[in-house]
């Protein structure tokens, strides 16, 4: 729901219940948080350059294959070999920065339970994030990713390329039924009245979504020609105390 829709809904609720605005509060303590933002074009260029080199080459695709670790029913899932240290560090900084932003939001809302339990402070930095894995998913017509979850504390997906006909397909699909083709869907809890147990995102090139690794999600198949390319990652948080302890080992 957009902020404008929320304002309209809130205003209607106030009018219908004959309450003044300062009496109304909307709380959302029970749902997992999902962070969405746009990555710079440089990030897309770096990861796509790696994907363009590996995916069409059967030898390189086999060398960097990551599908044995994953559940996707898709053409190829490969690790991201980035040769230039500057590019690798830039990509890592963007991902780690997103995880820090997510963690800070959880700290501000008193929801970073494990982080606090392990002695984490109020101002984490990218030094507190360990990027465990990152890989490219190359998906084509009729392929999909079944319901699954990840390892780590944070997981994320960034959309790199989309089929030219996907938008037209989406607009046609939405005319007569619930749109799902090519979308990612998250699920949490059981369905019940006055709540939703799922949340969908329509992919856009440059969109990155960060979420808790335990949150179940799926990617639906689509039915137009072309490649739906995305990058996924898993990351862990590491407190300052844990970093110091590792230095002493």
Secondary structure, DSSP 8 states (H G I E B T S, - for coil): --HHHHHHHHHHHHHHHT--GGG------SS--EEEEE--HHHHHHHHHHHHHHTT-HHHHHHTB-GGG---BSSEEEE-----HHHHHHHHHHHHHHHHHHHHHHHHTT--HHHHHTT--SS--GGGEEEEEEEEEEE-TT-BEEEE--SSSEEEEEEEE--TTHHHHHHHHTTTS---TT-EEEE-S---TT--SEEEE---TTEEEEEETT-EEEE----SSS-EEEEEEEEEE--HHHHHHHHH-
